[in-house]
Amino acid sequence: MPTLLRSPDVQLHYLVDDFTDPWRGSETILLLHGNAESGVAWYGWVAPLARRFRVVRPDMRGFGASTPMPRDFPWTLDIVIDDFVRLMDSLGIARFHLVGAKKGSSGGSSSWAARRSRRKSVS
């Protein structure tokens, strides 16, 4: 089970689905799930996407196979976004397509915020 150790007490689980031709360069898609879900929520999209892209499906901390978080955990978008940025860094992926679950969920909010923060840093 692939995991990223974020701290001694937090591990993030993730899956990488890659059925691209190994002799061709492939782009990567990071799929972010919504509240009360996990990366498994994207299962139906794996077959159509993973033939053309490397697909990364993380479980946000506290969800899926990632470490459960205490009730009083100080959730912020910065923490969630940092988890995903560090995951992609650990996989050696500098550029990727970002897809979040429906607007208003944690995946949609995270992808929107990451897009805005990336845009600000590039400008």
N, CA, C and O atoms as a MOPAC input file, in Angstrom:
PM7 MOZYME 1SCF
protein

 N      0.85100 1    -1.17500 1     0.00000 1
 C      0.00000 1     0.00000 1     0.00000 1
 C      0.89700 1     1.23800 1     0.00000 1
 O      1.56500 1     1.49500 1     1.00200 1
 N      0.93700 1     2.01700 1    -1.09100 1
 C      1.81300 1     3.18300 1    -1.12300 1
 C      1.31800 1     4.28500 1    -0.17800 1
 O      0.13900 1     4.63600 1    -0.16300 1
 N      2.25100 1     4.81000 1     0.59900 1
 C      1.91700 1     5.89600 1     1.52400 1
 C      3.02700 1     6.93000 1     1.52400 1
 O      4.17900 1     6.64300 1     1.19800 1
 N      2.64500 1     8.14400 1     1.90100 1
 C      3.58900 1     9.23200 1     2.10100 1
 C      3.54500 1     9.57900 1     3.58000 1
 O      2.48400 1     9.91500 1     4.10600 1
 N      4.67600 1     9.50400 1     4.25200 1
 C      4.76000 1     9.85400 1     5.66200 1
 C      4.87200 1    11.36700 1     5.78400 1
 O      5.90100 1    11.94400 1     5.43200 1
 N      3.81900 1    12.01400 1     6.27900 1
 C      3.79300 1    13.48000 1     6.41300 1
 C      4.37900 1    13.92000 1     7.74500 1
 O      4.96400 1    14.99900 1     7.83800 1
 N      4.23000 1    13.10400 1     8.76600 1
 C      4.80500 1    13.33300 1    10.07600 1
 C      4.82500 1    11.97400 1    10.75800 1
 O      4.28400 1    11.01600 1    10.20700 1
 N      5.42200 1    11.85400 1    11.92800 1
 C      5.46000 1    10.53300 1    12.55900 1
 C      4.07900 1     9.91000 1    12.78100 1
 O      3.96400 1     8.68800 1    12.87600 1
 N      3.04400 1    10.72800 1    12.86400 1
 C      1.71100 1    10.18900 1    13.13300 1
 C      0.71000 1    10.38800 1    11.99100 1
 O     -0.48600 1    10.16800 1    12.18100 1
 N      1.18000 1    10.80100 1    10.80500 1
 C      0.26600 1    10.99700 1     9.66500 1
 C      0.86200 1    10.36600 1     8.40600 1
 O      1.92800 1    10.76100 1     7.93400 1
 N      0.14000 1     9.37300 1     7.87900 1
 C      0.49400 1     8.76800 1     6.60000 1
 C     -0.64000 1     9.00400 1     5.61900 1
 O     -1.81100 1     8.82400 1     5.95300 1
 N     -0.28800 1     9.40800 1     4.40700 1
 C     -1.27500 1     9.59200 1     3.34700 1
 C     -1.17800 1     8.42000 1     2.38700 1
 O     -0.11300 1     8.13600 1     1.83900 1
 N     -2.28300 1     7.75300 1     2.19000 1
 C     -2.35100 1     6.65400 1     1.23900 1
 C     -2.63800 1     7.22300 1    -0.14600 1
 O     -3.34900 1     8.21900 1    -0.28100 1
 N     -2.08700 1     6.59200 1    -1.16000 1
 C     -2.37900 1     7.01200 1    -2.52900 1
 C     -2.22900 1     5.82400 1    -3.46200 1
 O     -1.56300 1     4.84000 1    -3.14000 1
 N     -2.85400 1     5.93100 1    -4.61200 1
 C     -2.72200 1     4.94400 1    -5.67600 1
 C     -2.23800 1     5.64700 1    -6.92900 1
 O     -2.63200 1     6.78000 1    -7.20400 1
 N     -1.39000 1     4.98200 1    -7.68200 1
 C     -0.96600 1     5.47900 1    -8.98600 1
 C     -1.37600 1     4.43300 1   -10.01700 1
 O     -0.95800 1     3.27800 1    -9.94600 1
 N     -2.19100 1     4.85000 1   -10.96500 1
 C     -2.62800 1     3.98400 1   -12.05700 1
 C     -1.97300 1     4.49900 1   -13.33300 1
 O     -2.18500 1     5.64600 1   -13.72700 1
 N     -1.18200 1     3.65400 1   -13.97200 1
 C     -0.44800 1     4.08500 1   -15.15800 1
 C     -0.37000 1     2.93000 1   -16.14300 1
 O      0.41000 1     1.99500 1   -15.96400 1
 N     -1.18700 1     3.00800 1   -17.18100 1
 C     -1.18100 1     1.98900 1   -18.21900 1
 C     -0.74900 1     2.59400 1   -19.55600 1
 O     -1.12900 1     2.11500 1   -20.62500 1
 N      0.05400 1     3.65700 1   -19.47100 1
 C      0.54700 1     4.32100 1   -20.67600 1
 C      1.68400 1     3.49400 1   -21.27900 1
 O      2.26900 1     2.64700 1   -20.60400 1
 N      1.98500 1     3.74100 1   -22.53100 1
 C      3.11000 1     3.07700 1   -23.17300 1
 C      4.39800 1     3.56400 1   -22.52500 1
 O      4.64600 1     4.77000 1   -22.49400 1
 N      5.22800 1     2.65600 1   -22.00300 1
 C      6.42100 1     3.08000 1   -21.27100 1
 C      7.45100 1     3.82200 1   -22.11900 1
 O      8.29800 1     4.53000 1   -21.57400 1
 N      7.39300 1     3.67300 1   -23.43200 1
 C      8.36000 1     4.35100 1   -24.28800 1
 C      7.91900 1     5.76100 1   -24.67100 1
 O      8.64300 1     6.46900 1   -25.37200 1
 N      6.74800 1     6.16900 1   -24.21900 1
 C      6.26100 1     7.52700 1   -24.47200 1
 C      6.19100 1     8.28800 1   -23.16800 1
 O      5.89900 1     7.71800 1   -22.11700 1
 N      6.45400 1     9.54800 1   -23.23900 1
 C      6.26700 1    10.39200 1   -22.06400 1
 C      4.78200 1    10.56900 1   -21.80700 1
 O      4.00300 1    10.72600 1   -22.74800 1
 N      4.38200 1    10.54600 1   -20.54600 1
 C      2.96700 1    10.72100 1   -20.26300 1
 C      2.76800 1    11.84100 1   -19.25200 1
 O      3.60300 1    12.06700 1   -18.37700 1
 N      1.66200 1    12.52600 1   -19.38900 1
 C      1.29800 1    13.56000 1   -18.43100 1
 C      0.61500 1    12.90200 1   -17.24300 1
 O      0.21200 1    11.74100 1   -17.30800 1
 N      0.49000 1    13.65300 1   -16.16200 1
 C     -0.09300 1    13.13100 1   -14.93300 1
 C     -1.35100 1    13.90800 1   -14.58200 1
 O     -1.43400 1    15.11800 1   -14.79700 1
 N     -2.33700 1    13.18700 1   -14.03500 1
 C     -3.55300 1    13.80000 1   -13.51100 1
 C     -3.63000 1    13.47000 1   -12.02500 1
 O     -3.50400 1    12.31000 1   -11.63300 1
 N     -3.83500 1    14.49400 1   -11.20200 1
 C     -4.06300 1    14.31900 1    -9.76800 1
 C     -5.56100 1    14.45900 1    -9.53400 1
 O     -6.13200 1    15.52200 1    -9.77900 1
 N     -6.20300 1    13.38100 1    -9.05600 1
 C     -7.64100 1    13.37800 1    -8.81600 1
 C     -7.90000 1    13.52300 1    -7.31700 1
 O     -7.47200 1    12.67600 1    -6.53200 1
 N     -8.59000 1    14.58200 1    -6.91500 1
 C     -8.87100 1    14.85100 1    -5.50600 1
 C    -10.32500 1    14.53000 1    -5.18900 1
 O    -11.24100 1    15.05600 1    -5.82100 1
 N    -10.52200 1    13.67000 1    -4.21600 1
 C    -11.87500 1    13.25300 1    -3.83900 1
 C    -12.55300 1    14.30100 1    -2.96800 1
 O    -11.90900 1    15.23700 1    -2.49300 1
 N    -13.85200 1    14.13900 1    -2.76200 1
 C    -14.63300 1    15.04900 1    -1.92900 1
 C    -14.74200 1    14.56300 1    -0.49000 1
 O    -14.11100 1    13.57800 1    -0.10600 1
 N    -15.54800 1    15.26400 1     0.29700 1
 C    -15.75900 1    14.90100 1     1.69900 1
 C    -16.38700 1    13.52100 1     1.81400 1
 O    -17.20700 1    13.12200 1     0.98700 1
 N    -15.98600 1    12.79900 1     2.85700 1
 C    -16.52400 1    11.46600 1     3.17000 1
 C    -16.29600 1    10.48300 1     2.02200 1
 O    -17.08300 1     9.55500 1     1.83700 1
 N    -15.23400 1    10.67800 1     1.25900 1
 C    -14.87000 1     9.78600 1     0.16600 1
 C    -13.41100 1     9.40100 1     0.31200 1
 O    -12.77200 1     9.71000 1     1.31800 1
 N    -12.89500 1     8.73100 1    -0.69000 1
 C    -11.47600 1     8.41100 1    -0.78000 1
 C    -11.10900 1     8.38700 1    -2.25500 1
 O    -11.95500 1     8.63600 1    -3.11400 1
 N     -9.85900 1     8.09100 1    -2.54500 1
 C     -9.43500 1     7.99300 1    -3.93500 1
 C    -10.18500 1     6.92200 1    -4.71000 1
 O    -10.20700 1     6.94600 1    -5.94100 1
 N    -10.79700 1     5.98600 1    -4.00200 1
 C    -11.58900 1     4.93500 1    -4.64800 1
 C    -12.79200 1     5.53500 1    -5.37800 1
 O    -13.31600 1     4.92400 1    -6.30900 1
 N    -13.22700 1     6.71400 1    -4.96700 1
 C    -14.36500 1     7.36600 1    -5.62300 1
 C    -14.11400 1     7.58100 1    -7.11600 1
 O    -15.05900 1     7.70200 1    -7.89500 1
 N    -12.84500 1     7.62700 1    -7.51200 1
 C    -12.48600 1     7.85800 1    -8.91300 1
 C    -12.30900 1     6.56300 1    -9.70100 1
 O    -11.91400 1     6.60500 1   -10.86600 1
 N    -12.59300 1     5.41800 1    -9.09100 1
 C    -12.33000 1     4.12600 1    -9.71900 1
 C    -12.88600 1     4.01800 1   -11.13900 1
 O    -12.20400 1     3.51100 1   -12.03000 1
 N    -14.08800 1     4.47800 1   -11.35300 1
 C    -14.70800 1     4.39000 1   -12.67500 1
 C    -13.99600 1     5.19700 1   -13.74900 1
 O    -14.21000 1     4.97400 1   -14.94000 1
 N    -13.15900 1     6.12400 1   -13.34000 1
 C    -12.43400 1     6.95600 1   -14.29800 1
 C    -11.05600 1     6.38100 1   -14.64100 1
 O    -10.41400 1     6.84000 1   -15.58600 1
 N    -10.60300 1     5.38900 1   -13.88500 1
 C     -9.25400 1     4.86100 1   -14.09300 1
 C     -9.07500 1     4.30100 1   -15.49800 1
 O     -8.12800 1     4.67900 1   -16.18800 1
 N     -9.94800 1     3.42200 1   -15.93300 1
 C     -9.77500 1     2.78900 1   -17.24800 1
 C     -9.67900 1     3.80700 1   -18.38600 1
 O     -8.76300 1     3.71700 1   -19.20300 1
 N    -10.60300 1     4.77700 1   -18.46200 1
 C    -10.48600 1     5.71300 1   -19.58700 1
 C     -9.29800 1     6.67300 1   -19.47700 1
 O     -8.78300 1     7.12800 1   -20.49900 1
 N     -8.85600 1     6.98600 1   -18.26100 1
 C     -7.77900 1     7.96400 1   -18.10500 1
 C     -6.37900 1     7.34700 1   -18.08200 1
 O     -5.45100 1     7.90600 1   -18.66700 1
 N     -6.21500 1     6.19800 1   -17.41200 1
 C     -4.87600 1     5.65300 1   -17.16400 1
 C     -4.20600 1     5.09100 1   -18.41100 1
 O     -3.00500 1     4.82000 1   -18.38800 1
 N     -4.93300 1     4.91200 1   -19.47300 1
 C     -4.29800 1     4.48000 1   -20.72800 1
 C     -3.53700 1     5.63300 1   -21.37500 1
 O     -2.58000 1     5.42400 1   -22.12000 1
 N     -3.98000 1     6.84800 1   -21.07800 1
 C     -3.36800 1     8.03400 1   -21.69100 1
 C     -2.55500 1     8.87100 1   -20.70700 1
 O     -1.62900 1     9.57500 1   -21.11100 1
 N     -2.89500 1     8.79900 1   -19.41200 1
 C     -2.23600 1     9.60400 1   -18.38000 1
 C     -1.82200 1     8.72700 1   -17.19800 1
 O     -2.41500 1     7.67700 1   -16.95300 1
 N     -0.79400 1     9.17400 1   -16.47100 1
 C     -0.51900 1     8.58700 1   -15.15800 1
 C     -1.52200 1     9.23600 1   -14.21100 1
 O     -1.59400 1    10.46300 1   -14.13700 1
 N     -2.29100 1     8.43600 1   -13.49100 1
 C     -3.37000 1     8.92300 1   -12.63000 1
 C     -2.96700 1     8.71600 1   -11.17000 1
 O     -2.65900 1     7.59900 1   -10.75500 1
 N     -2.97200 1     9.80100 1   -10.40000 1
 C     -2.64600 1     9.73200 1    -8.97500 1
 C     -3.92500 1    10.00100 1    -8.19500 1
 O     -4.57900 1    11.02700 1    -8.38200 1
 N     -4.27800 1     9.04300 1    -7.29900 1
 C     -5.51300 1     9.13500 1    -6.51500 1
 C     -5.18500 1     9.04700 1    -5.02700 1
 O     -5.14900 1     7.94800 1    -4.47400 1
 N     -4.94500 1    10.18200 1    -4.36700 1
 C     -4.64100 1    10.13900 1    -2.93400 1
 C     -5.90400 1    10.09700 1    -2.08100 1
 O     -6.98100 1    10.51600 1    -2.50700 1
 N     -5.74100 1     9.57900 1    -0.86400 1
 C     -6.76300 1     9.69900 1     0.17000 1
 C     -6.34100 1    10.85800 1     1.06300 1
 O     -5.26100 1    10.83500 1     1.65300 1
 N     -7.19300 1    11.86500 1     1.15900 1
 C     -6.90400 1    13.00500 1     2.01900 1
 C     -6.73600 1    12.51000 1     3.45200 1
 O     -7.36900 1    11.53100 1     3.84500 1
 N     -5.89000 1    13.17400 1     4.23500 1
 C     -5.71800 1    12.76800 1     5.63100 1
 C     -7.08300 1    12.70600 1     6.30600 1
 O     -7.93100 1    13.58200 1     6.13500 1
 N     -7.26200 1    11.64100 1     7.07900 1
 C     -8.53700 1    11.43800 1     7.75400 1
 C     -9.55800 1    10.65500 1     6.94600 1
 O    -10.63800 1    10.35700 1     7.45600 1
 N     -9.24900 1    10.31400 1     5.70100 1
 C    -10.19800 1     9.60800 1     4.83700 1
 C     -9.54100 1     8.37800 1     4.21500 1
 O     -8.31700 1     8.29800 1     4.10800 1
 N    -10.37500 1     7.42800 1     3.80900 1
 C     -9.86300 1     6.23200 1     3.14400 1
 C     -8.85300 1     5.50200 1     4.00700 1
 O     -9.08600 1     5.27500 1     5.19400 1
 N     -7.73000 1     5.13600 1     3.40900 1
 C     -6.68700 1     4.39600 1     4.11700 1
 C     -5.64500 1     5.31700 1     4.74900 1
 O     -4.67100 1     4.83000 1     5.32300 1
 N     -5.82500 1     6.62100 1     4.65600 1
 C     -4.90600 1     7.56500 1     5.31100 1
 C     -5.19400 1     7.60300 1     6.81200 1
 O     -6.24700 1     7.15400 1     7.26400 1
 N     -4.26000 1     8.13500 1     7.56000 1
 C     -4.38300 1     8.19600 1     9.01500 1
 C     -5.60700 1     8.99300 1     9.43700 1
 O     -5.80100 1    10.11500 1     8.96900 1
 N     -6.44200 1     8.42800 1    10.32000 1
 C     -7.57600 1     9.19800 1    10.85900 1
 C     -7.05500 1    10.40700 1    11.64500 1
 O     -5.98700 1    10.34800 1    12.25400 1
 N     -7.81000 1    11.48200 1    11.62500 1
 C     -7.41100 1    12.68900 1    12.33300 1
 C     -8.30000 1    12.87200 1    13.56100 1
 O     -9.46800 1    12.48300 1    13.54600 1
 N     -7.74800 1    13.46500 1    14.62900 1
 C     -8.56700 1    13.70000 1    15.82800 1
 C     -9.68000 1    14.70400 1    15.54900 1
 O     -9.58000 1    15.51900 1    14.63200 1
 N    -10.73300 1    14.63400 1    16.34500 1
 C    -11.87400 1    15.53800 1    16.16200 1
 C    -11.47900 1    17.00800 1    16.19800 1
 O    -12.07000 1    17.83000 1    15.49900 1
 N    -10.48200 1    17.33900 1    17.00900 1
 C    -10.10300 1    18.74200 1    17.16300 1
 C     -8.96800 1    19.15600 1    16.21400 1
 O     -8.31100 1    20.17300 1    16.44100 1
 N     -8.73800 1    18.37200 1    15.15600 1
 C     -7.69000 1    18.72400 1    14.19500 1
 C     -8.02100 1    20.06300 1    13.53800 1
 O     -9.15000 1    20.26600 1    13.09200 1
 N     -7.05400 1    20.98000 1    13.47300 1
 C     -7.30800 1    22.31500 1    12.89600 1
 C     -7.26000 1    22.29700 1    11.36200 1
 O     -6.26500 1    22.72100 1    10.77400 1
 N     -8.31100 1    21.81500 1    10.71900 1
 C     -8.35600 1    21.70900 1     9.26700 1
 C     -8.23400 1    23.07700 1     8.61300 1
 O     -8.93600 1    24.01800 1     8.98300 1
 N     -7.33800 1    23.17700 1     7.63900 1
 C     -7.24400 1    24.37100 1     6.79600 1
 C     -6.95300 1    23.90500 1     5.36700 1
 O     -6.40600 1    22.82200 1     5.15800 1
 N     -7.32000 1    24.72400 1     4.40300 1
 C     -6.99200 1    24.38900 1     3.01700 1
 C     -5.48600 1    24.34900 1     2.81000 1
 O     -4.99200 1    23.56300 1     2.00100 1
 N     -4.75500 1    25.18700 1     3.53100 1
 C     -3.29600 1    25.18600 1     3.39900 1
 C     -2.70700 1    23.82600 1     3.75500 1
 O     -1.79600 1    23.35100 1     3.07700 1
 N     -3.21500 1    23.19500 1     4.80700 1
 C     -2.71900 1    21.87600 1     5.21400 1
 C     -3.03900 1    20.84500 1     4.14200 1
 O     -2.17600 1    20.05700 1     3.75500 1
 N     -4.26900 1    20.84700 1     3.66600 1
 C     -4.69000 1    19.87900 1     2.66300 1
 C     -3.89000 1    20.06100 1     1.37200 1
 O     -3.40600 1    19.08500 1     0.79800 1
 N     -3.75300 1    21.28400 1     0.92400 1
 C     -3.01200 1    21.56300 1    -0.30700 1
 C     -1.54600 1    21.17500 1    -0.14700 1
 O     -0.95400 1    20.59800 1    -1.05900 1
 N     -0.96200 1    21.48600 1     1.00000 1
 C      0.43900 1    21.13000 1     1.24400 1
 C      0.63900 1    19.61600 1     1.18300 1
 O      1.65400 1    19.14400 1     0.67100 1
 N     -0.32500 1    18.85400 1     1.70400 1
 C     -0.23100 1    17.39200 1     1.61300 1
 C     -0.12300 1    16.95800 1     0.15300 1
 O      0.72700 1    16.13600 1    -0.18800 1
 N     -0.97100 1    17.50000 1    -0.70000 1
 C     -0.98100 1    17.09600 1    -2.10000 1
 C      0.27300 1    17.56900 1    -2.83300 1
 O      0.81200 1    16.84200 1    -3.66700 1
 N      0.73300 1    18.76400 1    -2.53500 1
 C      1.95800 1    19.27500 1    -3.16000 1
 C      3.14400 1    18.40000 1    -2.77100 1
 O      3.95900 1    18.04100 1    -3.62100 1
 N      3.24100 1    18.05800 1    -1.50000 1
 C      4.35000 1    17.20500 1    -1.04200 1
 C      4.26300 1    15.79500 1    -1.62900 1
 O      5.28800 1    15.17600 1    -1.91300 1
 N      3.05500 1    15.29500 1    -1.80800 1
 C      2.89800 1    13.99300 1    -2.44100 1
 C      3.44900 1    14.03100 1    -3.85400 1
 O      4.22900 1    13.16100 1    -4.24400 1
 N      3.05200 1    15.02600 1    -4.61800 1
 C      3.51700 1    15.11300 1    -6.00000 1
 C      5.02900 1    15.33700 1    -6.05300 1
 O      5.70600 1    14.78200 1    -6.91800 1
 N      5.55800 1    16.13700 1    -5.14000 1
 C      7.01500 1    16.31500 1    -5.06000 1
 C      7.71100 1    14.98600 1    -4.78300 1
 O      8.73400 1    14.67300 1    -5.39300 1
 N      7.14200 1    14.19800 1    -3.85000 1
 C      7.77100 1    12.91900 1    -3.49900 1
 C      7.74300 1    11.94000 1    -4.67300 1
 O      8.61000 1    11.07200 1    -4.77800 1
 N      6.75500 1    12.07500 1    -5.55000 1
 C      6.66300 1    11.22600 1    -6.73700 1
 C      7.49300 1    11.78200 1    -7.90000 1
 O      7.56000 1    11.16900 1    -8.96600 1
 N      8.12100 1    12.94100 1    -7.69400 1
 C      8.94000 1    13.54800 1    -8.73900 1
 C      8.12600 1    14.14400 1    -9.86900 1
 O      8.59500 1    14.22000 1   -11.00500 1
 N      6.90600 1    14.56700 1    -9.56600 1
 C      6.01600 1    15.11500 1   -10.58800 1
 C      5.90800 1    16.62000 1   -10.39700 1
 O      5.31100 1    17.08700 1    -9.42700 1
 N      6.48100 1    17.37200 1   -11.31500 1
 C      6.49700 1    18.83300 1   -11.19400 1
 C      5.26300 1    19.48100 1   -11.82300 1
 O      4.77800 1    20.50300 1   -11.33800 1
 N      4.76300 1    18.88700 1   -12.89300 1
 C      3.59600 1    19.44800 1   -13.58800 1
 C      2.53000 1    18.36700 1   -13.69300 1
 O      2.82900 1    17.19800 1   -13.93900 1
 N      1.27900 1    18.78000 1   -13.50100 1
 C      0.19300 1    17.82000 1   -13.57000 1
 C     -1.12300 1    18.53800 1   -13.77300 1
 O     -1.25200 1    19.73200 1   -13.50100 1
 N     -2.09100 1    17.78900 1   -14.25400 1
 C     -3.46300 1    18.27800 1   -14.36200 1
 C     -4.11900 1    18.02100 1   -13.01400 1
 O     -3.89000 1    16.98100 1   -12.39700 1
 N     -4.92700 1    18.95700 1   -12.56000 1
 C     -5.57400 1    18.85400 1   -11.26300 1
 C     -7.08300 1    18.77600 1   -11.45500 1
 O     -7.68500 1    19.66900 1   -12.05200 1
 N     -7.69500 1    17.70300 1   -10.94600 1
 C     -9.13800 1    17.50900 1   -11.05900 1
 C     -9.67800 1    17.29200 1    -9.65800 1
 O     -9.23500 1    16.39100 1    -8.94600 1
 N    -10.64600 1    18.12700 1    -9.26000 1
 C    -11.26700 1    17.99300 1    -7.94800 1
 C    -12.70800 1    17.56300 1    -8.07800 1
 O    -13.36300 1    17.82200 1    -9.08800 1
 N    -13.19600 1    16.89900 1    -7.03600 1
 C    -14.60000 1    16.49000 1    -6.99500 1
 C    -15.47500 1    17.72800 1    -7.04400 1
 O    -14.97700 1    18.85400 1    -7.05100 1
 N    -16.75600 1    17.51400 1    -7.07600 1
 C    -17.71700 1    18.60100 1    -7.26100 1
 C    -17.42600 1    19.83000 1    -6.39200 1
 O    -16.89800 1    19.72000 1    -5.28500 1
 N    -17.77900 1    20.98400 1    -6.91800 1
 C    -17.57400 1    22.24900 1    -6.23200 1
 C    -18.27600 1    22.22100 1    -4.87200 1
 O    -19.38400 1    21.70000 1    -4.74100 1
 N    -17.62300 1    22.78000 1    -3.88400 1
 C    -18.18700 1    22.80000 1    -2.54100 1
 C    -17.68800 1    21.66500 1    -1.68200 1
 O    -17.88200 1    21.67800 1    -0.46700 1
 N    -17.04100 1    20.67000 1    -2.29700 1
 C    -16.46200 1    19.58700 1    -1.51900 1
 C    -14.99400 1    19.90100 1    -1.27800 1
 O    -14.45900 1    20.85600 1    -1.84200 1
 N    -14.35300 1    19.11500 1    -0.45600 1
 C    -12.94200 1    19.37600 1    -0.15700 1
 C    -12.07400 1    19.25000 1    -1.40500 1
 O    -11.13600 1    20.02900 1    -1.57600 1
 N    -12.36200 1    18.29000 1    -2.27900 1
 C    -11.57200 1    18.12500 1    -3.49700 1
 C    -11.70600 1    19.31100 1    -4.42500 1
 O    -10.71200 1    19.80100 1    -4.96200 1
 N    -12.93400 1    19.77800 1    -4.61800 1
 C    -13.16500 1    20.93500 1    -5.48000 1
 C    -12.55400 1    22.19000 1    -4.89400 1
 O    -11.93200 1    22.96900 1    -5.61700 1
 N    -12.71700 1    22.39800 1    -3.60600 1
 C    -12.14400 1    23.58000 1    -2.94700 1
 C    -10.63300 1    23.54200 1    -2.98000 1
 O     -9.99100 1    24.56600 1    -3.21700 1
 N    -10.05000 1    22.36400 1    -2.74300 1
 C     -8.59800 1    22.23500 1    -2.74100 1
 C     -8.02500 1    22.51900 1    -4.11000 1
 O     -7.01400 1    23.20900 1    -4.23800 1
 N     -8.67600 1    21.98300 1    -5.14500 1
 C     -8.14600 1    22.20800 1    -6.48600 1
 C     -8.27900 1    23.66500 1    -6.88700 1
 O     -7.38800 1    24.21000 1    -7.53900 1
 N     -9.37000 1    24.30000 1    -6.51000 1
 C     -9.55000 1    25.71100 1    -6.82800 1
 C     -8.50400 1    26.55300 1    -6.10300 1
 O     -7.89100 1    27.43800 1    -6.70100 1
 N     -8.30100 1    26.28000 1    -4.81900 1
 C     -7.33500 1    27.05300 1    -4.03300 1
 C     -5.91400 1    26.81500 1    -4.52800 1
 O     -5.11700 1    27.75100 1    -4.60100 1
 N     -5.59100 1    25.56500 1    -4.86900 1
 C     -4.25100 1    25.26900 1    -5.37300 1
 C     -4.01000 1    25.97900 1    -6.69600 1
 O     -2.92100 1    26.49700 1    -6.94200 1
 N     -5.01200 1    26.00000 1    -7.53200 1
 C     -4.89900 1    26.68700 1    -8.81800 1
 C     -4.63800 1    28.17500 1    -8.60500 1
 O     -3.77300 1    28.76200 1    -9.25400 1
 N     -5.39700 1    28.77700 1    -7.68800 1
 C     -5.21800 1    30.20700 1    -7.41000 1
 C     -3.82900 1    30.46600 1    -6.82000 1
 O     -3.15600 1    31.41200 1    -7.23100 1
 N     -3.39200 1    29.64100 1    -5.86300 1
 C     -2.09800 1    29.87900 1    -5.24100 1
 C     -0.97600 1    29.66700 1    -6.24200 1
 O      0.00900 1    30.40600 1    -6.22600 1
 N     -1.10400 1    28.66700 1    -7.11700 1
 C     -0.08700 1    28.41300 1    -8.14600 1
 C     -0.03600 1    29.59100 1    -9.10300 1
 O      1.04500 1    30.03100 1    -9.49300 1
 N     -1.20600 1    30.10600 1    -9.48700 1
 C     -1.26400 1    31.21700 1   -10.41300 1
 C     -0.59800 1    32.44300 1    -9.79200 1
 O      0.12900 1    33.15500 1   -10.48600 1
 N     -0.82400 1    32.70700 1    -8.51600 1
 C     -0.21800 1    33.85200 1    -7.84400 1
 C      1.29400 1    33.71000 1    -7.80700 1
 O      2.01600 1    34.68600 1    -8.01100 1
 N      1.78800 1    32.48000 1    -7.54300 1
 C      3.22400 1    32.30000 1    -7.43200 1
 C      3.92500 1    32.38800 1    -8.78100 1
 O      5.10700 1    32.72700 1    -8.84800 1
 N      3.19800 1    32.08500 1    -9.85800 1
 C      3.79800 1    32.12200 1   -11.18700 1
 C      3.83000 1    33.54500 1   -11.73100 1
 O      4.74600 1    33.91000 1   -12.46900 1
 N      2.83400 1    34.34900 1   -11.37100 1
 C      2.73100 1    35.69600 1   -11.91600 1
 C      3.88500 1    36.58800 1   -11.51700 1
 O      3.92600 1    37.75500 1   -11.90800 1

